[in-house]
Amino acid sequence: MKVVIAYDGSKDSKEGLKIAQKFLKEMIDEVTLLYIVRKREEMKKEEEEKEIEKAKKLLDEAKNELKDAFKIKTEIILDYSIAEAILQFVEKEEADLLVMGARGVRPDIIRYTLGSTAAKVVNFAPCSIYIAKKK
């Protein structure tokens, strides 16, 4: 089973790592940790590089959390739409399952429902999805 974990360092995405490790370890052949850097029109090259370094650090943190339980790949993608990038990636990879947090790390969005990225991905994903939520 190919699993993609969309990871952004949020509490919900960290919960997704725990779920994958706890419940899916007997079924997973390969895990891809995916981080999407949100690109902006006015973004300078230095900003992009800074965001990529942040992504690498967070993905290393996630790899350490999984403690080599699986064969792990990492992927960093720059895109204007986080949801679109996730959808395109899981389709290209022919993932069997996508694990992602219910909400991201933006502090200005506090909801009891899905965040906008998760909601869009849920509606259009070509594979099964597990939405993790930190209690």
SVG drawing of the C-alpha trace seen along z (x, -y; Angstrom):
<svg xmlns="http://www.w3.org/2000/svg" viewBox="-17 -41 35 47">
<polyline fill="none" stroke="black" stroke-width="0.4" points="0.0,0.0 1.3,-3.4 0.6,-6.1 1.1,-9.9 1.2,-12.0 0.6,-15.7 2.7,-17.2 2.9,-20.8 4.0,-20.6 0.5,-21.3 -0.9,-19.4 -3.3,-17.7 -0.7,-16.6 1.5,-15.2 -1.6,-13.2 -1.7,-11.8 1.9,-10.5 0.9,-8.7 -2.1,-7.2 0.0,-5.9 2.5,-4.4 0.1,-2.9 -2.6,-1.5 -1.2,-1.1 2.4,0.2 1.5,3.8 -0.1,2.6 2.2,-0.1 4.9,0.6 6.0,-2.9 5.3,-6.3 5.9,-9.6 6.0,-12.7 4.8,-15.6 5.2,-19.3 3.8,-22.0 5.4,-25.4 2.7,-28.0 4.1,-30.1 3.0,-33.7 3.3,-36.1 5.5,-38.5 7.7,-35.8 11.4,-36.4 13.9,-33.6 15.3,-34.1 11.9,-33.6 11.4,-30.4 14.7,-29.1 13.9,-29.9 10.5,-28.1 12.2,-25.1 14.7,-24.9 11.8,-25.1 10.1,-22.3 13.2,-20.1 13.5,-20.6 9.8,-19.7 10.1,-16.6 13.2,-15.5 11.2,-15.9 8.4,-13.8 10.9,-11.1 12.3,-11.0 8.8,-10.6 8.2,-7.6 11.4,-6.0 12.2,-4.2 9.1,-2.1 8.6,-2.3 10.4,-3.0 10.2,-6.8 10.5,-9.2 10.1,-13.0 8.8,-15.4 8.7,-19.2 6.6,-21.0 6.2,-24.7 2.8,-25.7 0.2,-28.5 -2.5,-26.1 -1.7,-23.6 -4.8,-21.6 -4.1,-21.3 -0.5,-20.3 -1.6,-17.6 -4.3,-16.3 -1.9,-16.2 0.8,-14.5 -1.4,-11.7 -2.8,-11.1 0.6,-11.0 1.9,-8.6 -1.2,-6.5 -1.5,-6.6 -3.8,-4.2 -4.3,-6.5 -3.7,-10.1 -3.3,-11.1 -3.6,-14.7 -4.6,-17.0 -8.0,-18.6 -6.5,-22.0 -3.1,-23.5 -0.8,-25.8 -2.4,-29.2 -3.4,-30.8 -6.1,-33.0 -8.2,-30.0 -9.9,-28.4 -12.8,-26.2 -14.5,-23.1 -14.9,-21.9 -12.3,-21.1 -9.9,-23.7 -10.2,-24.9 -7.4,-22.8 -8.6,-19.6 -12.1,-20.3 -11.0,-20.7 -8.8,-17.6 -11.6,-15.5 -14.0,-16.5 -11.6,-15.8 -9.1,-13.2 -8.6,-10.1 -7.8,-7.9 -9.1,-7.2 -8.3,-9.8 -7.8,-9.8 -8.3,-13.2 -6.4,-13.4 -7.5,-15.7 -5.6,-16.3 -7.9,-15.9"/>
</svg>
